[in-house]
């Protein structure tokens, strides 16, 4: 302990004592004088003012009535003799003019206090009296009182503080300085130092404890010295170099300890390396020197073990291979210390090089074969990437005009009443939907083959899923005068399951679409059956049965193969690529299930899907279609609701606006992302339909901008894009969009999606 630190502690105690004694006294006294005395002074001055007013009010009535200004002026002059009076004014109420006014403005040096009163003679008001006095004399007296209090109390407390500090220095600080010097001697290893004096108080007992500690430390240091000597002797006899290497925060290396064997390995004395390790690094082979430094730096950064092989030069110029192994330890101050050893591995390296020479020829042969295989693999991967890029671009380029074709055809059919025109438009719609089906099948099979098709897990119920499929197929079935029936057992009603309901729907729609396509009269029935139940899972069988043309046993064997159909002649009559059922089988297997068919020619068909699905313990929000309910009817509760369409393509604007207005919705159109952001802030919208690719600001950036505002934080935003790949959908969700509507827009699917999010938007607006 230094004297400087002891003095600073004394100063701190002195400041603390002064602060603890002086400040409370001055603050309390200051508050007393600062709060109470000004109030008392003000009350006294106001009473004095009222006394003067009383004197004048009793003396002036007769003088004012008789208009005796001489006598009245003598009365006022007597009041003006008070040094605080600045102005006295008396007015005559009968004549409406001033009677007497005396003013001494040079007395105004502070704040004026004004008093006034009417003058009465009997019950008659004959005049008005005003007096103004200055408070600077009272304020000056109060200031003198404060200084006198501070000087008196401060002087007394300073004397008390000085006496306390003298006693503190004598009884506490001086013995503490002696203890500090004793402790400093122990820290320097001077164990022969004795502590002066002996006291029986706390400081004396502390000194006794320090002496006991000195004796114990002296014994421990002696034992450690002997242990170090034994360890040093052992280190010098171990083969190799034992060391402790330190890296300082500035990057400089030095050895805390290194055994004498270092001289044999590096031709550098051990004593020279204790202050600076650079001489050892200079002995490392130039080709390995930087690698050793970088490896040590990385070990210091991560406090990981250091293990490395490197070369040094022997005295005869030959190479010596060394293996270094060390454990890193972080020290106080930021230094890193390695504990490790170096061993000579020159013989092992020579043996390894000999083996490498034998292995080299074999590796050349393997490398040649591997290179040829890698070239072929790269070519295949490049072709696969090119195919994926081509499919993605073609998907977008085809789907954009297809959106206009399907949408405008849908609107034209809705508005047309001429039978021949209706028939032609139906053929256009069928051709467009067939082309879209081909595109979707090609994309799906491509994604499955590339391993890029990802399954999602969401909650759904069997009856809700079949209701949705029935509604989406209702129009196509009605055109052929078919009924779409459903059969869901009571044990499955409203049971909440977990799985990719979109892919399950895709499989069943494929089955149902084929059933309608190959059935000219009769029925199409959607069934669900429970095969097995466990506490956590249900094994289900979905079935799509029809009364159509049926399938032969020979054709059933190849039905689920890629590009195969039951009968090639049906291609001409019904169309199709032969991919739909193949995709259904692959999707089912991705979900751990299987598909199959039961059929006989002329007796109809039954396609089935078996899946094992987990049960959910969460309730399912009923946002789907009810049995037999058309998709458009679901939007009836939201007729008149205003939504925003962000779309730059004029044709797509026309199609989307017409579709939305046909469902009773009000639509505003924004031509780009910037305009969409502005309109969201200005309008009141139930949701936003956001195109992804737009000028000025695309749909992703526009969504992020809307989400950053308070008004758009919870507003449903649905993506509309012609890119059908999962990566695009994920980009939309990552940007903050709630859902995804693929182009070409299918009216029924669009209405279902709008109903779901308009329902959610309405619930979020409901208080509570």
TIBAVO-157933 format. One record per residue (C-alpha): x, y, z. Coordinates in steps of 0.5 Angstrom, whole numbers, plus 2048, in hexadecimal, padded with zeros to 3 digits. Example, Ala and Ser with C-alpha at 12.3 -4.5 7.8 and 13.67 -1.06 7.14 Angstrom:
{{819 7F7 810}} {{81B 7FE 80E}} 
END
This chain:
{{800 800 800}} {{803 807 7FE}} {{803 80D 802}} {{7FF 811 7FC}} {{7F9 80C 7FC}} {{7F9 80C 804}} {{7F9 814 803}} {{7F3 814 7FE}} {{7EF 80F 803}} {{7F0 814 808}} {{7EE 81A 803}} {{7E8 816 801}} {{7E6 815 809}} {{7E7 81C 80A}} {{7E2 81E 804}} {{7DD 819 807}} {{7DD 81C 80E}} {{7DD 823 80B}} {{7D7 821 806}} {{7D3 81D 80C}} {{7D4 822 811}} {{7D4 829 80D}} {{7CF 828 807}} {{7C9 825 80C}} {{7CA 82B 810}} {{7CA 830 80B}} {{7C5 82D 807}} {{7C0 82C 80D}} {{7C1 833 80F}} {{7C1 836 808}} {{7BA 833 807}} {{7B8 836 80E}} {{7BA 83D 80C}} {{7B9 83C 804}} {{7B2 839 805}} {{7AF 83C 80C}} {{7B2 842 80D}} {{7B0 845 806}} {{7A9 843 807}} {{7AA 847 80E}} {{7AD 84D 80B}} {{7A8 84D 806}} {{7A2 84D 80B}} {{7A5 852 80F}} {{7A6 857 809}} {{79F 856 807}} {{79C 857 80E}} {{7A0 85E 80E}} {{79D 85F 808}} {{796 85E 80A}} {{798 862 811}} {{79A 868 80C}} {{793 867 808}} {{78F 867 80E}} {{793 86E 811}} {{791 871 80A}} {{78A 86E 80A}} {{788 871 810}} {{78C 878 80F}} {{78A 87A 808}} {{782 87A 808}} {{781 881 80B}} {{787 884 808}} {{785 881 801}} {{77D 883 802}} {{77F 88A 804}} {{785 88A 7FE}} {{78A 88C 803}} {{790 88A 7FF}} {{795 88E 803}} {{793 889 80A}} {{792 883 805}} {{799 884 802}} {{79C 885 809}} {{799 87E 80B}} {{79C 87B 805}} {{7A3 87E 806}} {{7A3 87B 80D}} {{7A2 874 80A}} {{7A7 875 804}} {{7AC 876 80A}} {{7AC 86E 80A}} {{7B2 86C 806}} {{7AF 866 803}} {{7A9 86B 800}} {{7AA 86C 7F9}} {{7A3 86F 7F7}} {{79C 872 7FA}} {{797 874 7F6}} {{790 876 7F8}} {{78A 878 7F3}} {{784 87B 7F3}} {{77E 877 7F2}} {{779 87D 7F1}} {{77D 881 7EC}} {{780 87B 7E9}} {{787 87E 7E9}} {{78D 87D 7ED}} {{78D 880 7F4}} {{795 87F 7F6}} {{79A 87B 7F4}} {{7A1 87A 7F7}} {{7A7 876 7F3}} {{7AE 875 7F5}} {{7B0 870 7EF}} {{7B7 870 7F2}} {{7B5 86B 7F7}} {{7B3 866 7F3}} {{7B9 861 7F3}} {{7B5 85A 7F4}} {{7AE 858 7F3}} {{7A8 85C 7F4}} {{7A2 85A 7F9}} {{79C 85E 7F7}} {{796 85F 7FC}} {{790 863 7FA}} {{789 865 7FE}} {{783 869 7FC}} {{782 86F 801}} {{77B 870 804}} {{777 876 808}} {{772 872 80B}} {{76F 86D 806}} {{771 872 800}} {{777 870 7FC}} {{77B 876 7FB}} {{782 874 7F9}} {{787 86F 7F7}} {{78E 86E 7FB}} {{794 86A 7F8}} {{79B 869 7FB}} {{7A1 865 7F8}} {{7A7 863 7FD}} {{7AD 860 7FB}} {{7B0 859 7FE}} {{7B8 85A 7FD}} {{7B9 85C 804}} {{7B6 856 807}} {{7B9 852 801}} {{7C0 855 803}} {{7BF 854 80B}} {{7BD 84C 809}} {{7C3 84C 805}} {{7C7 84E 80B}} {{7C4 849 80F}} {{7C6 843 80B}} {{7CD 845 80B}} {{7CD 846 812}} {{7CA 83F 813}} {{7CF 83C 80E}} {{7D5 83F 811}} {{7D3 83D 818}} {{7D1 836 817}} {{7D7 835 812}} {{7DC 837 817}} {{7DA 833 81C}} {{7D9 82D 818}} {{7E0 82E 815}} {{7E3 82E 81C}} {{7E0 828 81D}} {{7E2 825 817}} {{7E9 827 818}} {{7E9 823 81F}} {{7E6 81D 81C}} {{7EB 81C 817}} {{7F1 81D 81B}} {{7EE 818 820}} {{7ED 813 819}} {{7F4 815 817}} {{7F7 813 81D}} {{7F3 80D 81F}} {{7F2 80A 818}} {{7F6 80D 812}} {{7FC 80C 816}} {{7FC 805 818}} {{7F9 803 811}} {{7FF 806 80E}} {{803 802 812}} {{7FF 7FC 810}} {{800 7FE 809}} {{807 7FE 809}} {{808 7F7 80C}} {{803 7F4 807}} {{807 7F7 802}} {{80E 7F4 805}} {{80A 7ED 805}} {{808 7EE 7FD}} {{810 7F0 7FC}} {{812 7E9 7FF}} {{815 7ED 805}} {{812 7E8 80B}} {{817 7EB 810}} {{813 7F1 811}} {{810 7F2 818}} {{80A 7F6 819}} {{80B 7FC 81E}} {{807 7FD 824}} {{801 7F9 827}} {{7FA 7FB 828}} {{7F4 7F7 82B}} {{7EF 7FA 826}} {{7EC 7F8 81F}} {{7F3 7FB 81C}} {{7F7 7F7 821}} {{7F4 7F1 81F}} {{7F4 7F2 818}} {{7FC 7F3 819}} {{7FC 7EC 81D}} {{7F8 7E9 817}} {{7FD 7EC 812}} {{803 7E9 816}} {{800 7E2 816}} {{7FF 7E2 80E}} {{806 7E4 80D}} {{808 7DE 811}} {{804 7DA 80D}} {{806 7DD 806}} {{80D 7DC 808}} {{80C 7D5 809}} {{808 7D4 803}} {{80D 7D8 7FF}} {{813 7D3 801}} {{80F 7CD 7FF}} {{80D 7D0 7F9}} {{814 7D1 7F7}} {{816 7CA 7F9}} {{811 7C8 7F4}} {{813 7CC 7EF}} {{81A 7CA 7EF}} {{818 7C3 7EF}} {{813 7C4 7E9}} {{819 7C8 7E5}} {{81D 7C2 7E6}} {{818 7BD 7E3}} {{817 7C2 7DD}} {{81E 7C2 7DC}} {{81E 7BA 7DB}} {{818 7B9 7D7}} {{81A 7B8 7CF}} {{818 7BE 7CC}} {{817 7C5 7CE}} {{812 7C7 7D3}} {{810 7CE 7D3}} {{80B 7D4 7D5}} {{80A 7D9 7CF}} {{806 7DF 7D1}} {{803 7E4 7CB}} {{802 7EB 7CE}} {{7FC 7EF 7CC}} {{801 7F3 7C7}} {{802 7ED 7C3}} {{809 7EC 7C6}} {{80C 7E5 7C8}} {{810 7E3 7CE}} {{811 7DD 7D2}} {{80F 7DC 7D9}} {{813 7D6 7DA}} {{817 7D2 7D5}} {{81B 7CB 7D6}} {{823 7CB 7D5}} {{822 7C6 7CF}} {{81F 7CC 7CB}} {{827 7CE 7C9}} {{827 7C7 7C6}} {{821 7C8 7C2}} {{822 7CF 7C0}} {{829 7D1 7C2}} {{827 7D7 7C6}} {{828 7D7 7CE}} {{822 7D6 7D2}} {{824 7DD 7D6}} {{823 7E1 7D0}} {{81C 7DF 7CE}} {{819 7E1 7D5}} {{819 7E8 7D3}} {{818 7E7 7CB}} {{816 7E1 7C7}} {{818 7E4 7C0}} {{81E 7E1 7C0}} {{81B 7DA 7C0}} {{816 7DC 7BB}} {{81C 7DE 7B6}} {{81E 7D7 7B7}} {{818 7D4 7B4}} {{818 7D2 7AD}} {{816 7D8 7A9}} {{811 7D4 7A5}} {{80E 7D2 7AC}} {{80F 7D9 7B0}} {{809 7DD 7AE}} {{804 7D6 7AF}} {{807 7D5 7B6}} {{805 7DD 7B8}} {{7FE 7DC 7B4}} {{7FC 7D6 7B8}} {{7FF 7D9 7BF}} {{7FA 7DF 7BD}} {{7F4 7DB 7BC}} {{7F5 7D7 7C2}} {{7F6 7DD 7C6}} {{7EF 7E0 7C3}} {{7EB 7DA 7C4}} {{7EF 7D7 7CA}} {{7F0 7D0 7C7}} {{7F5 7CB 7C7}} {{7FB 7CC 7C3}} {{7FE 7C7 7BF}} {{803 7C7 7B9}} {{809 7C4 7B5}} {{80E 7C9 7B2}} {{816 7C9 7B1}} {{81C 7CB 7B3}} {{823 7CB 7B1}} {{828 7C7 7B4}} {{830 7C9 7B5}} {{832 7C5 7AF}} {{82C 7C8 7AA}} {{828 7C2 7AA}} {{820 7C3 7AC}} {{81D 7C1 7B3}} {{816 7C0 7B3}} {{812 7C2 7BA}} {{80B 7C1 7BD}} {{809 7C6 7C1}} {{803 7C5 7C6}} {{800 7CA 7CB}} {{7FA 7CC 7CF}} {{7F8 7D3 7CF}} {{7F6 7D7 7D5}} {{7F4 7DE 7D6}} {{7F7 7E3 7DB}} {{7F5 7E9 7DF}} {{7F7 7EF 7DB}} {{7F5 7EB 7D4}} {{7FB 7E7 7D3}} {{7FB 7E0 7D1}} {{800 7DB 7D4}} {{801 7D4 7D0}} {{803 7CE 7D4}} {{806 7C9 7D0}} {{80C 7C5 7CD}} {{810 7C4 7C7}} {{812 7BD 7C4}} {{817 7BB 7BE}} {{813 7B7 7B9}} {{818 7B7 7B4}} {{818 7AF 7B3}} {{810 7AF 7B3}} {{810 7B4 7AD}} {{815 7B0 7A9}} {{811 7AA 7AA}} {{80B 7AE 7A8}} {{80E 7B1 7A2}} {{811 7AA 79F}} {{809 7A8 7A0}} {{807 7AE 79C}} {{80C 7AC 796}} {{808 7A5 796}} {{801 7A8 797}} {{803 7AD 791}} {{802 7A9 78B}} {{7FB 7A6 78E}} {{7F9 7AD 78F}} {{7FB 7B0 788}} {{7F6 7AA 785}} {{7F1 7AB 78A}} {{7F1 7B3 789}} {{7F1 7B2 781}} {{7EA 7AD 782}} {{7E8 7B2 787}} {{7E9 7B8 783}} {{7E5 7B5 77D}} {{7DF 7B3 782}} {{7DF 7BA 784}} {{7DF 7BD 77D}} {{7D9 7B9 77C}} {{7D6 7BB 783}} {{7D7 7C2 781}} {{7D4 7C2 77B}} {{7CE 7BE 77D}} {{7CD 7C3 783}} {{7CE 7C9 77E}} {{7C8 7C6 77A}} {{7C4 7C5 780}} {{7C5 7CC 782}} {{7C4 7CF 77B}} {{7BD 7CB 77B}} {{7BB 7CE 781}} {{7BC 7D5 77F}} {{7B9 7D3 778}} {{7B3 7D0 77C}} {{7B2 7D6 781}} {{7B3 7DB 77B}} {{7AE 7D8 777}} {{7A9 7D7 77C}} {{7A9 7DE 77E}} {{7A9 7E0 776}} {{7A3 7DB 775}} {{79F 7DC 77B}} {{79F 7E4 77A}} {{79B 7E4 774}} {{797 7DE 776}} {{794 7E2 77C}} {{791 7E7 777}} {{78F 7E1 772}} {{78B 7DD 778}} {{789 7E3 77C}} {{786 7E7 776}} {{783 7E0 773}} {{780 7DF 77A}} {{77D 7E6 77A}} {{77A 7E6 773}} {{777 7DF 774}} {{773 7E3 77A}} {{771 7E8 776}} {{76F 7E5 770}} {{768 7E2 76F}} {{769 7E0 768}} {{769 7D8 767}} {{76E 7D7 762}} {{773 7DD 765}} {{772 7D9 76C}} {{774 7D2 768}} {{77A 7D6 765}} {{77C 7D9 76B}} {{77C 7D2 76F}} {{780 7CF 76A}} {{785 7D5 76B}} {{785 7D4 773}} {{786 7CD 772}} {{78C 7CD 76D}} {{78F 7D3 772}} {{78E 7CE 778}} {{791 7C8 775}} {{797 7CC 773}} {{797 7CF 77A}} {{797 7C8 77D}} {{79C 7C5 778}} {{7A1 7CB 77A}} {{79F 7CA 782}} {{7A1 7C2 781}} {{7A7 7C4 77D}} {{7AA 7C8 783}} {{7A8 7C3 788}} {{7AB 7BD 785}} {{7B1 7C2 784}} {{7B1 7C4 78B}} {{7B0 7BD 78E}} {{7B6 7BA 78A}} {{7BB 7C0 78C}} {{7B9 7BF 793}} {{7B6 7C6 794}} {{7AF 7C5 796}} {{7AE 7C6 79D}} {{7A8 7C4 7A1}} {{7A5 7C8 7A6}} {{7A1 7C7 7AD}} {{79B 7CA 7AE}} {{794 7C9 7B2}} {{78E 7C6 7AE}} {{788 7C2 7AF}} {{786 7BC 7AA}} {{77F 7BF 7A9}} {{781 7C6 7A8}} {{786 7C3 7A3}} {{781 7BF 79F}} {{77C 7C5 79F}} {{782 7CA 79C}} {{783 7C5 796}} {{77B 7C4 795}} {{77A 7CB 794}} {{780 7CC 78F}} {{77E 7C6 78B}} {{776 7C8 78B}} {{776 7CC 785}} {{77A 7C7 781}} {{775 7C2 783}} {{76F 7C6 782}} {{771 7C7 77B}} {{771 7BF 77A}} {{76A 7BF 77E}} {{76E 7BB 783}} {{76D 7BB 78B}} {{773 7BC 790}} {{772 7B8 796}} {{775 7B7 79C}} {{775 7B2 7A2}} {{779 7B3 7A8}} {{778 7AF 7AE}} {{776 7B2 7B5}} {{77C 7B0 7B8}} {{780 7B4 7B4}} {{77C 7BB 7B4}} {{780 7C1 7B6}} {{786 7BC 7B8}} {{78C 7C1 7B8}} {{792 7BE 7B4}} {{799 7C0 7B2}} {{79C 7C0 7AB}} {{79D 7C3 7A5}} {{795 7C4 7A3}} {{797 7C8 79C}} {{79B 7C1 79A}} {{795 7BD 79C}} {{790 7C1 799}} {{794 7C1 792}} {{794 7BA 792}} {{78D 7B9 793}} {{78B 7BF 78E}} {{78F 7BB 789}} {{78B 7B4 78B}} {{785 7B8 78B}} {{786 7BC 784}} {{788 7B5 781}} {{781 7B3 784}} {{77D 7B8 781}} {{781 7B8 77A}} {{780 7B1 779}} {{778 7B1 77C}} {{773 7B3 777}} {{76D 7B1 77C}} {{76C 7AF 783}} {{770 7B1 789}} {{777 7B3 78B}} {{777 7B2 793}} {{77D 7B4 798}} {{77E 7AF 79E}} {{782 7AF 7A4}} {{783 7A9 7A9}} {{787 7A8 7AF}} {{78B 7A2 7AF}} {{78F 7A2 7B5}} {{78F 7A7 7BB}} {{795 7A8 7C0}} {{795 7AD 7C6}} {{799 7B1 7C1}} {{798 7AF 7BA}} {{792 7AD 7B5}} {{793 7A9 7AF}} {{78E 7AB 7AA}} {{78C 7A9 7A3}} {{789 7AE 79E}} {{785 7AC 799}} {{782 7AF 792}} {{77D 7AA 78F}} {{77A 7AB 788}} {{775 7A8 783}} {{779 7A9 77D}} {{77C 7A5 778}} {{781 7A1 77D}} {{788 79E 77B}} {{78A 797 779}} {{78F 793 77E}} {{794 793 779}} {{794 79B 778}} {{794 79C 780}} {{79B 799 781}} {{79E 79F 77D}} {{799 7A4 77F}} {{79E 7A8 784}} {{7A4 7A8 780}} {{7A7 7AE 77D}} {{7A4 7B0 776}} {{79F 7AA 776}} {{797 7AA 775}} {{792 7A4 776}} {{791 7A4 76E}} {{795 7A8 769}} {{78E 7A9 765}} {{78C 7AD 76B}} {{791 7B3 76A}} {{78D 7B5 764}} {{786 7B5 767}} {{788 7B7 76E}} {{78F 7BA 76E}} {{794 7BA 773}} {{79C 7B9 774}} {{79C 7B3 778}} {{7A0 7B7 77E}} {{79A 7B8 782}} {{799 7B1 786}} {{7A1 7B0 786}} {{7A2 7B7 789}} {{79C 7B4 78E}} {{7A0 7AE 790}} {{7A6 7B2 791}} {{7A3 7B7 795}} {{7A0 7B1 799}} {{7A6 7AE 79B}} {{7AA 7B4 79D}} {{7A4 7B5 7A2}} {{7A5 7AD 7A4}} {{79F 7AB 7A1}} {{79D 7A7 79A}} {{798 7A8 795}} {{794 7A2 791}} {{78E 7A1 78C}} {{788 79C 78C}} {{785 79B 786}} {{781 797 780}} {{780 799 779}} {{779 79C 779}} {{777 79C 780}} {{77B 7A2 783}} {{781 7A3 787}} {{784 7A5 78E}} {{78A 7A8 78F}} {{78D 7A8 796}} {{792 7AC 79A}} {{794 7A9 7A1}} {{798 7AD 7A6}} {{79A 7AD 7AD}} {{799 7B4 7B0}} {{79B 7B7 7B7}} {{795 7B9 7BC}} {{795 7C1 7BE}} {{793 7C3 7C5}} {{791 7CA 7C2}} {{78A 7CC 7C0}} {{789 7CE 7B8}} {{787 7D4 7B6}} {{781 7D3 7B2}} {{782 7D7 7AC}} {{781 7D2 7A6}} {{77B 7D1 7A2}} {{775 7CE 7A5}} {{772 7C8 7A1}} {{76F 7C9 79B}} {{771 7D1 79B}} {{773 7D4 795}} {{77A 7D8 796}} {{777 7DF 794}} {{772 7DE 799}} {{777 7DE 79F}} {{778 7E5 79D}} {{771 7E8 79E}} {{772 7EA 7A5}} {{778 7EF 7A2}} {{774 7F2 79D}} {{776 7F9 79C}} {{77D 7F8 7A0}} {{783 7FC 79C}} {{789 7F8 79A}} {{78F 7FB 797}} {{792 7F8 791}} {{799 7F9 78F}} {{79B 7F7 788}} {{79E 7FB 782}} {{79C 7F6 77C}} {{795 7FA 779}} {{792 7F3 777}} {{793 7F0 77E}} {{790 7F6 781}} {{78A 7F5 77D}} {{78A 7EE 77E}} {{78B 7EE 786}} {{786 7F4 787}} {{780 7F1 783}} {{781 7EA 787}} {{781 7EE 78E}} {{77B 7F3 78C}} {{777 7ED 78A}} {{778 7EA 791}} {{775 7F1 794}} {{77C 7F4 796}} {{77E 7FB 795}} {{785 7FC 791}} {{78A 801 791}} {{790 800 78C}} {{798 802 78D}} {{79C 802 787}} {{7A3 801 78B}} {{7A5 800 792}} {{7A6 807 794}} {{79F 809 792}} {{79D 802 796}} {{7A1 805 79D}} {{79D 80C 79C}} {{796 809 79B}} {{797 804 7A1}} {{798 80A 7A5}} {{793 80E 7A2}} {{78D 809 7A2}} {{78A 804 7A6}} {{78B 7FD 7A3}} {{789 7F6 7A5}} {{78F 7F3 7A2}} {{794 7F4 79C}} {{795 7F0 796}} {{79C 7F1 794}} {{7A0 7F0 78D}} {{7A7 7EE 78F}} {{7AA 7F1 788}} {{7A9 7F8 787}} {{7AC 7FE 785}} {{7AF 804 78A}} {{7AE 7FF 790}} {{7AD 7F8 790}} {{7A8 7F4 794}} {{7AD 7F2 799}} {{7B0 7F8 79B}} {{7A9 7FB 79B}} {{7A7 7F6 7A0}} {{7AD 7F8 7A4}} {{7AB 7FF 7A4}} {{7A4 7FE 7A6}} {{7A5 7F9 7AB}} {{7AA 7FF 7AE}} {{7A4 803 7AF}} {{79F 803 7B5}} {{799 803 7B0}} {{79C 7FD 7AC}} {{79F 7F9 7B2}} {{799 7F4 7B2}} {{796 7F5 7AB}} {{795 7EE 7A7}} {{79A 7EF 7A1}} {{799 7E9 79C}} {{79E 7E8 796}} {{79C 7E7 78F}} {{7A2 7E4 78B}} {{7A3 7E0 785}} {{7A9 7DD 788}} {{7A6 7D6 78A}} {{7AC 7D4 78E}} {{7AD 7D3 795}} {{7B3 7D8 796}} {{7AF 7DD 793}} {{7A9 7DC 798}} {{7AE 7DC 79E}} {{7B1 7E2 79B}} {{7AA 7E5 79C}} {{7A9 7E3 7A3}} {{7B0 7E5 7A5}} {{7AE 7EC 7A3}} {{7A8 7EC 7A7}} {{7A2 7EA 7A3}} {{79D 7E5 7A6}} {{79B 7E1 7A0}} {{79D 7DF 799}} {{798 7DF 793}} {{79B 7DC 78C}} {{799 7DF 785}} {{796 7DD 781}} {{790 7DF 787}} {{78B 7D9 788}} {{785 7DD 78A}} {{782 7D8 78F}} {{789 7D7 792}} {{78A 7DF 792}} {{783 7E0 796}} {{785 7DA 79B}} {{78B 7DE 79C}} {{788 7E5 79D}} {{783 7E2 7A1}} {{788 7DF 7A6}} {{78C 7E6 7A7}} {{786 7EA 7A7}} {{783 7E6 7AC}} {{78A 7E7 7B0}} {{78A 7EE 7AF}} {{783 7EF 7B1}} {{785 7EB 7B8}} {{78B 7F0 7B9}} {{787 7F6 7B8}} {{781 7F3 7BD}} {{783 7F6 7C4}} {{785 7F2 7CA}} 
END
